[in-house]
Amino acid sequence: MPDPLAANPQSIKASYDYIVVGAGAAGSVVAGELSKAGVEVLVIESGPADTAPTISNPSVWFYNMQSALNYALPIKPTPQINNRGLALALGHVVGGGSSINAMVWTRGMERDYDAWAELGQTLGLEGCPSDFQGAGGLGRRSQRVARCRWANAYRTSAQSPSNRTRRRRGGRTNGFSYS
């Protein structure tokens, strides 16, 4: 199937005010802001449109790591990471790394919201719109996506006597979870 964002050679102009190389998150924002200013902008991206099912379905995001959508930039072993080498995930797709990485979120701590309220900066957690409190209000979660074996392996490897597997409201920040 042809890439829906591929340039039509007849639509390429002889000159542009700006050329942005890379349609990742930053390149896309820069191009968008320049366009708002009324200048001619050409965006060049070597990767395809972000239409892959592994991008639109967060439960299978890990397939992006071993695909043509990831440059997987090799990082040499260094003492700072125990002399290990890594493959840095770099998105080779419109949207860049933001398209191939999974979404990670955590709910803010109640005491932080309350401290901001004391400073007059917010209404506190109770005064936040329900969007900030989670589906159904405080302490409730939205429906989970299907769990996969990689997510279960992550959870198993993170379990130890010092880690909690459920995050509770209140002052504790240690522990982990996934949805």
Summary of the structure (lengths in Angstrom):
residues: 179
radius of gyration: 21.5
end to end distance: 33.1
largest distance: 64.5
contacts: 398
relative contact order: 0.10
helix: 34%
strand: 13%
